[in-house]
Amino acid sequence: MSTRLKRFREYREKMNERILAAKNLNINRFFTLDAKAYEDGALDARTKEIAGLSASLVLRCDDCIAYHVIRCKELRVSNAELLEVLNVGLIVVGSIVIPHLRRAVELIDELDAEEPAAP
């Protein structure tokens, strides 16, 4: 696992545990709502993660982009599908997202180095 990916996962897990341990009712409810939003429903989890990735690119949130790229790869979204999703975000917002697009593709490459890409 790449150092960047390892740091991202460890930091996210550590801080989420810290935040949830504070037992702030509204924050904990929001975290639960966020997790439930990506579960299978009328849309499957895979489709929801793809939508989350596109929205995250539009919002230019690198942590969110990384999280959704990781989840998409876990759900066997192919690299071709990921690039189409990233293209949608690029078209919606324009060149301002190119640095985020670069980091997203870099992460895809890192994940592929761990496990071969989905067809």
PyMOL commands that set and color helices and strands:
alter all, ss='L'
color gray80, all
select helices_A, chain A and resi 3-21+25-37+45-59+62-74+79-93+95-114
alter helices_A, ss='H'
color red, helices_A
deselect
rebuild
show_as cartoon
